[in-house]
Amino acid sequence: MTPEEELYAPVKAFLEGQGYEVKGEIGAVDVMAVRGDDLPVLVELKTRFSLGLLHQGIARQSVSDAVYLAVPHKSGRRAYAAMRDNCTLCRRLGLGLMTVRQRDGYVDVLVDPGPYKPRKSKVRLQRLLREFQRRVGDPTKGGSTRVGLITSYRQDALRIATHLADHGPAKGADVARATGVPNATRIMADDHYGWFERIRIGVYALTPNGSEALVQYGRLEFPVSD
């Protein structure tokens, strides 16, 4: 018995429990279930979720809108995260998704087939737009790794570092006015990159790491435009 065949009996029993008549290997379809005048349910069986399985499911949608993909259930944090993403993908494609627990044949329907319209996140959109508008120029190529990414926050920190390198230790309010970075004091106080140090109350200086950053990333002197 192949691994796919081991999935067949639990899926067949599950669908029969819903009142369907179920048969295997009808044409190119792994499982076909018929119940009265309802749309036939088509199920594709695979031992793992894959692009090929998605292709099969999409091909079956030319026959019926009630198409499911069935894969073995897997436990663990990584498996859960992967399955969550797979569920989202199936919803986008209008495919159903079920898992089969192999130790007892339990079938869990995670997604039902149907049209899907993703909910838009205004908060995320505004966050992206703010970052786009605040970013000076285009300092990072698309596809770059996140390490060393030149964000608008890093650009503000570089602007502050440039000012401190030129003028020495300064108060946060003075740095904010000179650089056009309104939250300069907070950036220096948080010191996410290790570029700044407080030498007395309200006054900050550039660290050796900050000086190295100016060599690595370059000086940034012009203020952000409103």
N, C-alpha and C positions, 0 to 999 in steps of 0.2 A: 504494500500500500504506500503510495507516495504521500509526502507531507500535505499536499493539497487535498488528497482524498480523505485524510484524517479530519479535515475541516468540514467535509461534506455532510456527514451524519448529524453533527450538532446543528448546522444551519438548516438542514432538511427538517429535523425535529422541531426547531424553533418556528419555522414557517408553517409547518403542518399544525402547530398549536394555534396559529392565527387563522386557521381554516383554509389554508391553501393546499392544492394538490401540487406536489413537487417532484420534478424529474431532473436528472443530471445529464450534462453533455448534450444539450439540444442545439444542434448546429455548432456554432462557435461559442455558445454560452455555457459556462460551468454549471450554473443552477438556474432553472426556470420554475417559477411558481405561479399558478393560475387560480383565481378565485372569482367565480361568477363573471360579472361584467367589469370587474376592476381591471386596471392596467396590469399586465403581467409584471411580476417582480423578477428582475434579472440580477444575479449575484456572480461576481467574479472572485475566485478564491486564490489567495497567494500566501506564501509563507512569510512575506515581509512587504511592507509598504514601499513602493518604488514608482519611478516615472513610467515604467512599462505598464504597471497596474492602472495608473491614471489614464494612460492611452487606451487601454482596453475598456475602462469604464466609459470614457467619452465616446468610443466607437459604439457601445451598446445603447447610448442615448438616441441613436438614430432609429432604434426599434421601440424603446419605451422610456418614459420619463422616470420610472421607478427602478433605478439602477443602484445597487449597493456594491461596495468593496468589502471583502471579509479577510481579515488577517488574524494571526494568533495574538492573544493578549500577552503583553510583556509588562513586568513590574520594574520599579526603580525610578529614580528621579529623572534620569536622562530619557528613559522610555516615555515617561509621562509628558515631559516637555515636547518631545518629538511628536507624540500622538496629538497633543493640543494643537501644534502647528498643522498637522495633517488634517485635523478636523476643520480648521479654518480654510484650508485649501479645498477640501471637499465641498464645503458650503459654497465657496466661490464658484465652483464648477457645477453645482447642482447635483452632486453625487451623494449617495448615502454611504455610511461607514459603520461597520460592525466588527467587534473583536470576539474571538472564541477562546475561552479559558480551557486549555488543553487537559488539565487534570480532571475536570468534571464536565466539560462540554458546555459550560455556561456561555450564552450568547448575550453580548451587551451592545445595543444599538446606540452609537454615539452621535450619529448624524442621520437625519432623514433626508431623502432627495427633495429638492424644491428650489424655486428661485431665491436668490440671495442678494440683498442690497446692504452693503456694509455701512455701519453707522460712522459718520464723519466726526472726528474729534476737533472741535473748534480750538480747544486749549492747545493741542499739539500743533495745529496749523499756525496759530498765533506765535507759538514758540519758534517754529521754523522761520516765519516771516521776520520776527525780531532779530534772530541770528543773522539772516540774510541781509537785512537792512544795516545792521551794526558792523558786519564784516567789512573791513577796508580792502578793496581790491579782491583778487582771487588767489590767495596765497597757497592753497592746498589743492592738489589735483584730485579729481574724483577717483575713488577706488583706493586711496591711500589708507594705511593702517591708522588706528585711532591714536597710536603713540606719537606724540609730537604734533598732533593736529593743531593747525593755527586757527583757533576759534576767535570770536570777537573778544572773549574774556582774556585769552592769552595776548591778543593785540593790545588790549588796555593795559595789561601788566607790562608789556614791552614798552609801551609809551611812558609809563611811570618809571620803569627802569632807566630809560633813556634820559629822562629829566634828572633823576637822582645821580646818574653818572656824570652829567654835565654840571650840575649845581650843588652836589653834595647833599647831606641830610636836610630834610625839610619837613614842615608840618603837613599833615594830610590835606588841610583846606587849601594850602598854597599849591600843593601838587595838583589838586583837583582843578583849580583855576588855570594853572599853567598848561595842563595837558588836555583839558576838556573831558576828563574822566570823572564824572560826578561821584562815583563810589570809590574813589582812589583810596581813601582811608580804610574802608572795609577790605579792599583787595590786599593792601599792605598788612593789615592786621591778621587776616586769615592766612596769608602767606602759603598758598597751596603749592607753590613751586620751590619754596626755599630761597626766594630772590631778595627778600626784604627782612630787616630786623628793626625792632623798636629800640632806640638808644636812650630815649627818655619819653616821658608822657607826651603823646601826640606827635612825636618826631621820629621819622623812619629814615634808614639808610640802606644802601645797596650792599648785598652780601657778595662774596666771591662767586657764588653760584649765579647771582644775577648778572655779574659782569660777563661770565662765560656764556650766559643765555643771549646777551647782546651780540656776541661773536657768532653764536650758532644760528640765531634766527634773524639777526640784523636789527638795526636801530629803527624805531618807529616814532616819528616826532610830530606828525600832523594830527590834529584832533578829529574825532568822529563827527561827521556832519549830521545835523538834525534832519 
